[in-house]
Amino acid sequence: MIDAEQVRKVAHLARLEMTAEEEAQFTSQLGSILEYFGQLSELDVTDVPPTTRAIDVSNVARQDKLEPYPNREAILACAPEQEGDFFKVPKIINTAEPEF
């Protein structure tokens, strides 16, 4: 189904270097994978709705609510640097014009 030449071509396109042993191993493994896909393509899936997951999942994250923290001084005391009632952080915005 897939031969060593095709594996070498894919490896070249992916910029992968392979030894002769790896080439033989991947030829066998990719052949098995493609054979399995061939078996799957024989299944009748006309009445099967498309899905993105095998099981139904839902987001279990809590609702994000803004709540004031009662002990502001305790939080500020943990900061590496502070300025008044605020955290002091390094400037990360570059105002210089981009060079193209």
Residue, then its C-alpha position, 0 to 999 in steps of 0.5 A: m500500500i505504501d512503499a519506502e520511496q513514499v516514506r522517504k518523500v514524506a520525510h523529505l517534505a517534513r524535513l525529517e532525517m531517517t535511518a534505514e531502520e526507521e524508514a523500514q519501521f515507518t513504512s510498515q507502521l504507515g502501511s498498517i495505518l492506511e490498511y486500517f483506514g481502508q477497512l474503515s472506509e468500507l463501513d456504511v455511515t450514511d445514518v451516523p451524524p458527524t461528530t467532533r468527539a466520541i463522547d458528549v462533553s460540556n464545559v465544567a468551568r465555573q462562571d467568572k464573577l468579579e468579586p472584591y478581595p477583602n484583604r488587599e494589603a495581603i495580596l500587595a505584600c506578595a508582589p515583587e514590586q508595588e507602586g502605591d496600591f498597585f502592582k508594578v510590572p515591567k513595560i511590555i509595549n514597544t512604541a517604536e515603529p516596526e521595521f519591514 
